[in-house]
Amino acid sequence: MTAPPWGHKPPPVEDVTTYWTTVPPAMSPRCGYWITRHHYGTWRSNRWIRRQGYHAAAEWLGVWIWEYLHVIRPLFEEEGA
Protein backbone atom coordinates (compact mmCIF):
# COMPACT_ATOMS: atom_id res chain seq x y z
CA MET A 1 0.00 0.00 0.00
CA THR A 2 1.35 3.39 -0.97
CA ALA A 3 1.65 5.96 1.77
CA PRO A 4 -0.04 9.32 1.28
CA PRO A 5 2.30 12.34 0.99
CA TRP A 6 1.82 13.14 4.69
CA GLY A 7 2.59 9.54 5.77
CA HIS A 8 0.63 7.10 7.86
CA LYS A 9 -0.82 8.21 11.19
CA PRO A 10 1.64 7.44 13.99
CA PRO A 11 0.40 5.98 17.27
CA PRO A 12 -0.96 8.43 19.84
CA VAL A 13 1.09 9.53 22.82
CA GLU A 14 0.67 7.22 25.80
CA ASP A 15 -0.46 9.87 28.29
CA VAL A 16 -1.70 13.23 27.03
CA THR A 17 -1.03 14.79 30.44
CA THR A 18 2.73 14.06 30.41
CA TYR A 19 3.39 17.49 28.91
CA TRP A 20 0.57 19.67 30.13
CA THR A 21 2.22 22.85 31.35
CA THR A 22 5.76 22.29 30.09
CA VAL A 23 7.10 22.19 26.56
CA PRO A 24 7.91 18.64 25.42
CA PRO A 25 11.57 18.03 24.51
CA ALA A 26 10.49 17.20 20.95
CA MET A 27 7.22 17.30 19.08
CA SER A 28 5.33 14.03 19.13
CA PRO A 29 5.09 12.20 15.78
CA ARG A 30 1.28 12.45 15.97
CA CYS A 31 1.42 16.26 16.32
CA GLY A 32 3.75 16.43 13.33
CA TYR A 33 1.28 14.30 11.40
CA TRP A 34 -1.60 16.72 12.07
CA ILE A 35 0.53 19.74 11.17
CA THR A 36 1.58 18.11 7.90
CA ARG A 37 -2.02 17.19 7.07
CA HIS A 38 -3.09 20.77 7.76
CA HIS A 39 -0.25 22.07 5.58
CA TYR A 40 -1.35 19.84 2.68
CA GLY A 41 -4.94 21.00 3.15
CA THR A 42 -6.21 17.49 3.83
CA TRP A 43 -7.31 18.10 7.40
CA ARG A 44 -9.23 20.87 9.11
CA SER A 45 -10.73 20.98 12.53
CA ASN A 46 -14.31 19.88 12.82
CA ARG A 47 -17.04 21.18 15.06
CA TRP A 48 -16.80 18.24 17.46
CA ILE A 49 -13.11 18.84 18.20
CA ARG A 50 -13.61 22.60 18.61
CA ARG A 51 -16.43 22.05 21.13
CA GLN A 52 -14.40 19.67 23.29
CA GLY A 53 -12.26 20.78 26.18
CA TYR A 54 -8.53 20.71 25.68
CA HIS A 55 -8.10 17.35 27.45
CA ALA A 56 -10.71 15.54 25.36
CA ALA A 57 -9.42 17.12 22.14
CA ALA A 58 -5.83 16.12 22.95
CA GLU A 59 -7.00 12.56 23.67
CA TRP A 60 -8.96 12.43 20.40
CA LEU A 61 -6.02 13.73 18.35
CA GLY A 62 -3.44 11.65 20.25
CA VAL A 63 -1.18 14.56 21.18
CA TRP A 64 0.07 15.99 24.46
CA ILE A 65 -2.09 18.71 25.99
CA TRP A 66 0.69 21.28 25.57
CA GLU A 67 0.83 20.47 21.83
CA TYR A 68 -2.90 20.83 21.51
CA LEU A 69 -2.99 24.18 23.33
CA HIS A 70 0.07 25.76 21.71
CA VAL A 71 0.36 24.12 18.29
CA ILE A 72 -2.90 22.53 17.11
CA ARG A 73 -5.49 24.95 18.50
CA PRO A 74 -3.73 27.97 16.95
CA LEU A 75 -4.14 26.22 13.58
CA PHE A 76 -7.90 26.19 14.20
CA GLU A 77 -7.82 29.89 14.97
CA GLU A 78 -5.96 30.55 11.68
CA GLU A 79 -8.80 28.76 9.88
CA GLY A 80 -11.24 31.15 11.48
CA ALA A 81 -12.93 28.21 13.17
N, C-alpha and C positions, 0 to 999 in steps of 0.2 A: 504494500500500500504506500502510495506516495504521500509524503508529508506536505501539508499546506505551507505557504511561504513563512508563516509565523510559527511553525512547528507544532508538535503535539502538546496538549495541555499537561504540564508537569503535575506531580502529586501536590496536594495542599500541604501547608505547614502543619506540623503536629499539634501545636497549641497556639491559637491566635493571640493569646494573652502574653506570650513570652516577651514580645516587644510591644508594650502598650504605651509607655511614656518615654521610652528611650529609643534612639535610632538604632536599627539593627546594624551589625557590622557589614553586612552586604545585603543587597536586595534579594528577596526570595525568588526562585525561578518562576513561581506562579504569578508574582507581581509583574515580573518582566514579560511574561506571556500576555497578561491583560494590557500592558502598555503597548506592546507590539501589535496586538489585535486592534487597539484603538488607533494607533498610527496608520495601519493599513485600511482603516475604515470598515472593518468587519465586525466591530463590537461597539455598542453604545450602551449606556446604562438604561435599564428599564425602570418602569414605575415601581415595581416591587422592591428592587434594590434601594431606590431612593427613599422609599417610605420606611425602610427598616432602620433600626438603630445601628450605630457603628459596629457593635459586637456581632449582631446577626449578619450584617452585610459582609464583615470580614470572614465570618464562618462560611457563608455562601460562596464567596469568591476564593477562599482558601489562602488568604494572605494574613499577615500579622496586622493587628489593629493599628499600629503606627503607620504601616504602609497604606492602609485604607484611608486613614485620616489625612495623611500628608502627601500622598501620591495619587491614589485612585479617585478619591472624592473631588480633588481639584480638577480632574479631567471632566467630571460630570458638570462642574460649574462652568468650565470652558464651553461645554456643549449648550449651555443655557438651560440645563435641565432643572 
